[in-house]
């Protein structure tokens, strides 16, 4: 979605493949979060192309904030502010919290960094 836009069919298919028939809520929330990042960011958030097997440090930070947004909102807000170069990131924080909650509600919580110690 970051590269091809909010209506990216490949991204929508990936969410559908992951969540099945319950795909709509996470997809809408991810789209809202991406739109909010584009609106609020004062610097470029670097993303890798979808064919790349690795993620950029910016993508890792974004995933970390989605993971931490509900339990550690101040930490997530600080990470987002640093990532986007702005203190005005409450909209992104709230959508990140909603995305994380949607994943958890559907039985697939985002816990990519639980097994690796250390901050992004």
Secondary structure, DSSP 8 states (H G I E B T S, - for coil): -TTT-TT-HHHHHHHHHHHGGGHHHHHHHHHHHHHHHHHH-SS------TT-SS--HHHHHHHHHHHHTTT-HHHHHHHHHHHHT-S--HHHHHHHHHHHHHHHHTT----TTTTS-S--
